[in-house]
Amino acid sequence: MTDLGQRLASGDEDAFTEVVKQYSRKVYALCYRTLRDEEEAKDMAQEVFVRIYTKRGSFKGRSSLYTWIYRIALNMCFTHLKKRRVGTVPLEDVERTLSAPEADGPGGRAELEARLAAAVKNLSPRQRAVFSMRFYDRMTYKEIAEASGTTTGAAKANHHFAVEHLRKILGEGDKK
Amino acid sequence: MKSEGHFEQHDLIDFVEGEVTPSLADEIKTHLETCETCRAYVESLWRTFAALEGDEVPEPSPGYWDYFEQRVRERAKPGREPAPRRSLVFSWLPGVAAAVALVILFWSLPEPRLPEADPVDLFLADLSTGEIIESLSGSPGIGLMLIEADTNDITRIDDYLAETTDIYDLVDQLTEQEREIFISNLRDNMKEEDNTSGITDGSARKG
């Protein structure tokens, strides 16, 4: 167990402050990339740290503190999504978004953002989360597997599925 | 690994992510010089990744972070936490030994149904065999499973998850094949139970 994890588990209040400093923005980003809603992500990040605080005594160091925190965040995000029964955007909605004209014209910032949002939302929450951990957090598949409670093989398969899906939507334009 | 003269997509994804061995990277580079199909695929991956680099997380207002920890601590004060949902049932969870995977069933499975006289919402079953375990107390297990009849969504936790979460915080992990095998086993056992004494253990179930 890391020193910080050990201190956190023992109830050290300063350790919790340190954990908030180190991980709050990362957790918020993970929540946002999984939920795709800023307000929900802000609320969720806060609730994740409430959970970390109240459950800190149960951290046994079987996984790293980092993946333990991510696991809590992911479980809470998935549960939240399950409750609101919103997971993916239907493909036809993605196609509609992609074909809709944007205010700043084709190739503009707004168009790119709309394409990105539509493409990412079409992934399942788990694929979004795995892709986020891999692509933005540069986590190893082992770490992703620990955080998402799955196997390294499943983590890799989810990531590759997400990449291929995103490539089909985002990677087909501007061919040389 | 090549298939029909082309590299597999996953190899090319790993290549673009820098996850292949130096020798495979060299092999792929050489191949890309002559294979238009694989080159086009790799280029589309680069375009995709470049686009995704622009997918920024919106920055909350500065005040959000200024008082973040303070709000968390306030929320975490005793009595401010949301009431635990069905947590009583799982209060024994952290102490569970690693031996048998358990299943918790919420609502009845579509077919066969649980006895009407006893609308069971919750019971435990052995994950590997589908054998129903009637009592929660003292049941050994490395994890718990949850299944929802309306969706057949199955949720699994490992013993290490049990240390941090309650059952509602879990997500489905089974492959389709695992799910089919499990549901099949579980249904068989439920039929057996129905034909004999039925599934009854009120103490183990949600009220």
Interface residues (C-beta under 8 A of the other chain):
Chain A: F16 T17 V20 S24 R25 Y28 A29 Y32 R33 E38 K42 A45 Q46 E47 F49 V50 R51 Y53 T54 K55 S58 F59 K60 R62 S63 W68 R71 I72 L74 N75 M76 F78 T79 K82 L112 E113 R115 L116 A117 V120 R126 F135 S148 G149 T150 A154 K156 H160 V163 E164 L166 R167 L170 G171 E172 G173 D174 K175 K176
Chain B: Q9 H10 I13 A40 E43 S44 L45 W46 R47 T48 F49 A51 L52 G54 D55 V57 P58 P60 Y64 W65 F68 E69 R71 V72 R73 R75 A76 E81 P94 D153 R156 I157 D158 Y160 L161 E163 T164 T165 Y168 D169 L170 V171 Q173
